[in-house]
Amino acid sequence: MLDNLTPPKRQKSARSRCRMGKIMATLDKSDQDILTQALADTATWTTHGLWVALTERGIDIGYTSVYRHRAGYCPCEVTNA
């Protein structure tokens, strides 16, 4: 009866992104690539250092949003946004 039971697929939408995901969606491709690399590079960038660098460039984001996105604790990771 329950053979092949699978969870429903989530729909990707603007509401299924965290603040970082929404900001990344507004950036051009080259800036997205730079930010994606910085988020992945934990040897070079601490979360605090990345947050400071982003806020200094006028990006309105909280430290916790950077931390959660980087750690995969946000909706973006769940939905692969």
Phi, psi and omega in degrees: 000320182255018176301144179062029177288123180225151178288152179292149177281137178280145176277135175279128177210172179298330180285344181266017176245149174277181180300319179297317178298321178293319178295315180300326180293338180271347183276155174285168188303316182294321178291324176299316180297317179298314181293321178298317178295319179296319178297324182279338186271080182285344178286328181264317185251120167281161178298317180297315179298320179293317178299315179299314181299320180292315181292326176295335179266011174086011178274120183275095180214146178272157179303315183297325178295319178296314181300310183296319179295315182296322182277351180082023180261018183244170180298335180300318181293320182294320185257000183056042181291000000 
